[in-house]
Amino acid sequence: MSEIQPIIHDGRLAALVIDSQAIISKRVPQRDQWTVRAMCLYAIEVADGHLPGPYSTRRALDYARAAAAARN
């Protein structure tokens, strides 16, 4: 059975991660797209066992911030 990981951003459901695939809501503002994508990647990495779990929104945001800092 597949695990479904909801991705919450700014208190709203922004995406779902199912079987290493992310479904991102069309309602996520453009300015938040990169952060939500990074949060989805974090959820996938945790689910695949590449990063320690469990998934949490706080850890996903930390991951996204670190990725943004490395990107700049």
N, C-alpha and C positions, 0 to 999 in steps of 0.2 A: 504494500500500500504506500502511496506517495505521501510525503509530508508537505504541507502547505505552510509557508512562512509568510505571514503578513508583514509588510514593510510600512511602518508608520513614520511620517515626517510632518512636523508642525502639527501634531495631534490628529492627523488625518491619514486614512488609508491611502498610500501612494502607489503601492505595487504589491504583487504576490509573487513569490518564488516557488515554483513547482518543478521538481525533477531537473534541477540545474537550468531552468528557464525562467526568465523574469517577464512578468506582464505588468507594464507600467501604465498607470491611469493617464488618460489624455488630459485630465484636469490638473496635473502637476505643472505649475508655472515653469516657463522656460528657464528662469534663473535657478530653479531647484533641480532641474533634470540631471545635471552631472552628479550632484550629491545623492539623489535617489538611485541612480545607476550604480554608484560606488557602494551604497548600502546593500543593493541587490547582490553585487559581486561578493561582498562580505558574507552574506547569508549563504550563497552557493559554496564559498570556500569552507565555511563551517560545516555545512551539510555533507560535503565531500570528504571531510576529515583533514583538510589541508591547514586549517586554523583551529585552535582549541575553542570549544563552545562553553556554554550554550550561547546561542544568538541572543543579543539584546539590542534594543534600539540605541542605547548609550554606546555600546561597543561598536555598532555599525556607524554611528556618527563620528566616533573617534577614528575609525578606519578611513572614513571618507575625508575627514580633515587632514589626516596624515598623507593620504594620497594626493590631495589638493596641494599641500605644502611641497611634496616631492615633485609635483608637476610644474610648480612655479620655480 
